[in-house]
Amino acid sequence: MQVLNALKSDKNDVIKFCKNTFSWGDYISEIWDYWYLEGNLFVVRENNSPVALSHASISKKYRQVWIEGIRVNPNFRRKGYASSLIQHSEKQAIKNDCLSSFMLIETNNKNSLELSKKLGYVIKETWNFFSLLPEKPISSQIEFINTNTKIFDLMRSLELFYVDSWRWYPLNDQQLSRLVENQQIIYSNDNNEYSVAVITSSTHFAKTMIVTLLFGNDLGIKKLLDYSKHLANTQNFKRIQVLTKLNKINNSQVIIKKLSFYLMWKKLE
Ligand SMILES: CC(C)(COP(=O)(O)OP(=O)(O)OC[C@H]1O[C@@H](n2cnc3c(N)ncnc32)[C@H](O)[C@@H]1OP(=O)(O)O)[C@@H](O)C(=O)NCCC(=O)NCCS
């Protein structure tokens, strides 16, 4: 068995076994073309047809690989295909001087969790996904983070991740400065406590705003989410996806908890 680069024409065969992967369906049909263009989209074939796939998003800037979209046709499971795909991605990442490999696994996906642990991954953090809808203007008092503020220094001192297109990246100095410059980090200071969020838009899913809610108190979080809803409305986003390590969000407006995920990590060597 060999791991090969995917062909553009593999899409139809792949989609056939990636429709009802999870209780909510699957997203491979929406994302295949982007991943194909990005490269490092891998498949395993049986009788010339793809029966397993995964994508590796290799970031030289962060020296990390983000492994995503691991799918094995149900008729070909427990043959080591997923393991081979992951190990192949790791090898490509090492060739590109990456130091870490990451993937995201739904907390109730026992099979995938077993798989990743067997390959040496550990749970780095647990994240929650909430969904929210854009809304007409709501007045909310938030501020943009500036490089010469106390909160900027505080953020530099914490080991934080932010989410860009459902990939988790460390908020290092370089990224912090870039996001600050683009006014993508919002905050509020209520009762001497900071609440902070990072706003990005998905490059893969249409009209989708992603809010990484880093920390805060109820009042501050309400302000940040009200602002996000307002911004999403004025910029014609259809949905807001909130990703946070917080378990609960007390918000008077409708916010629905969808899923929880483990951020899995492995040191590459
Ligand atoms: C999870 C999934 C990718 C595993 O693919 P696979 O090719 O069958 O996995 P492998 O054969 O490489 O399995 C390697 C190890 O993972 C674990 N594992 C995989 N499937 C398992 C299962 N159904 N039950 C328990 N352990 C399992 C085992 O430790 C296994 O080793 P073993 O067979 O020697 O016991 C596959 O079941 C799948 O496509 N599931 C739906 C999509 C999905 O969940 N993708 C991952 C998203 S993060």
Ligand as a Chemical Component Dictionary entry (heavy atoms), coordinates in Angstrom:
data_LIG
# 
_chem_comp.id                   LIG 
_chem_comp.type                 NON-POLYMER 
_chem_comp.pdbx_formal_charge   0 
_chem_comp.three_letter_code    LIG 
# 
loop_
_chem_comp_atom.comp_id 
_chem_comp_atom.atom_id 
_chem_comp_atom.alt_atom_id 
_chem_comp_atom.type_symbol 
_chem_comp_atom.charge 
_chem_comp_atom.model_Cartn_x 
_chem_comp_atom.model_Cartn_y 
_chem_comp_atom.model_Cartn_z 
_chem_comp_atom.pdbx_ordinal 
LIG C1  C1  C 0 -10.801 7.006  12.372 1  
LIG C2  C2  C 0 -10.411 6.456  11.015 2  
LIG C3  C3  C 0 -9.762  7.568  10.203 3  
LIG C4  C4  C 0 -9.411  5.303  11.224 4  
LIG O1  O1  O 0 -8.965  4.847  9.966  5  
LIG P1  P1  P 0 -8.285  3.403  9.798  6  
LIG O2  O2  O 0 -7.595  3.362  8.488  7  
LIG O3  O3  O 0 -9.287  2.358  10.061 8  
LIG O4  O4  O 0 -7.225  3.431  10.990 9  
LIG P2  P2  P 0 -5.955  2.476  11.135 10 
LIG O5  O5  O 0 -6.219  1.147  10.487 11 
LIG O6  O6  O 0 -4.738  3.200  10.704 12 
LIG O7  O7  O 0 -5.951  2.285  12.723 13 
LIG C5  C5  C 0 -4.837  2.500  13.522 14 
LIG C6  C6  C 0 -5.230  2.348  14.974 15 
LIG O8  O8  O 0 -6.244  3.304  15.333 16 
LIG C7  C7  C 0 -7.141  2.716  16.297 17 
LIG N1  N1  N 0 -8.466  2.518  15.702 18 
LIG C8  C8  C 0 -8.853  2.784  14.432 19 
LIG N2  N2  N 0 -10.147 2.481  14.256 20 
LIG C9  C9  C 0 -10.593 2.001  15.439 21 
LIG C10 C10 C 0 -11.854 1.518  15.882 22 
LIG N3  N3  N 0 -12.905 1.455  15.063 23 
LIG N4  N4  N 0 -11.961 1.114  17.174 24 
LIG C11 C11 C 0 -10.905 1.175  18.010 25 
LIG N5  N5  N 0 -9.681  1.603  17.641 26 
LIG C12 C12 C 0 -9.534  2.028  16.361 27 
LIG C13 C13 C 0 -6.537  1.359  16.636 28 
LIG O9  O9  O 0 -5.606  1.551  17.685 29 
LIG C14 C14 C 0 -5.813  1.015  15.338 30 
LIG O10 O10 O 0 -4.793  0.071  15.503 31 
LIG P3  P3  P 0 -5.143  -1.507 15.399 32 
LIG O11 O11 O 0 -5.975  -1.706 14.168 33 
LIG O12 O12 O 0 -3.788  -2.139 15.328 34 
LIG O13 O13 O 0 -5.907  -1.843 16.653 35 
LIG C15 C15 C 0 -11.647 5.878  10.252 36 
LIG O14 O14 O 0 -12.383 5.049  11.120 37 
LIG C16 C16 C 0 -12.571 6.924  9.689  38 
LIG O15 O15 O 0 -12.447 7.340  8.530  39 
LIG N6  N6  N 0 -13.530 7.404  10.508 40 
LIG C17 C17 C 0 -14.468 8.437  10.111 41 
LIG C18 C18 C 0 -13.798 9.763  9.877  42 
LIG C19 C19 C 0 -13.017 10.245 11.067 43 
LIG O16 O16 O 0 -13.404 10.091 12.220 44 
LIG N7  N7  N 0 -11.895 10.881 10.759 45 
LIG C20 C20 C 0 -11.005 11.442 11.734 46 
LIG C21 C21 C 0 -11.368 12.846 11.970 47 
LIG S1  S1  S 0 -10.261 13.557 13.140 48 
# 
loop_
_chem_comp_bond.comp_id 
_chem_comp_bond.atom_id_1 
_chem_comp_bond.atom_id_2 
_chem_comp_bond.value_order 
_chem_comp_bond.pdbx_ordinal 
LIG C1  C2  SING 1  
LIG C2  C3  SING 2  
LIG C2  C4  SING 3  
LIG C2  C15 SING 4  
LIG C4  O1  SING 5  
LIG O1  P1  SING 6  
LIG P1  O2  DOUB 7  
LIG P1  O3  SING 8  
LIG P1  O4  SING 9  
LIG O4  P2  SING 10 
LIG P2  O5  DOUB 11 
LIG P2  O6  SING 12 
LIG P2  O7  SING 13 
LIG O7  C5  SING 14 
LIG C5  C6  SING 15 
LIG C6  O8  SING 16 
LIG C6  C14 SING 17 
LIG O8  C7  SING 18 
LIG C7  N1  SING 19 
LIG C7  C13 SING 20 
LIG N1  C8  SING 21 
LIG N1  C12 SING 22 
LIG C8  N2  DOUB 23 
LIG N2  C9  SING 24 
LIG C9  C10 SING 25 
LIG C9  C12 DOUB 26 
LIG C10 N3  SING 27 
LIG C10 N4  DOUB 28 
LIG N4  C11 SING 29 
LIG C11 N5  DOUB 30 
LIG N5  C12 SING 31 
LIG C13 O9  SING 32 
LIG C13 C14 SING 33 
LIG C14 O10 SING 34 
LIG O10 P3  SING 35 
LIG P3  O11 DOUB 36 
LIG P3  O12 SING 37 
LIG P3  O13 SING 38 
LIG C15 O14 SING 39 
LIG C15 C16 SING 40 
LIG C16 O15 DOUB 41 
LIG C16 N6  SING 42 
LIG N6  C17 SING 43 
LIG C17 C18 SING 44 
LIG C18 C19 SING 45 
LIG C19 O16 DOUB 46 
LIG C19 N7  SING 47 
LIG N7  C20 SING 48 
LIG C20 C21 SING 49 
LIG C21 S1  SING 50 
# 
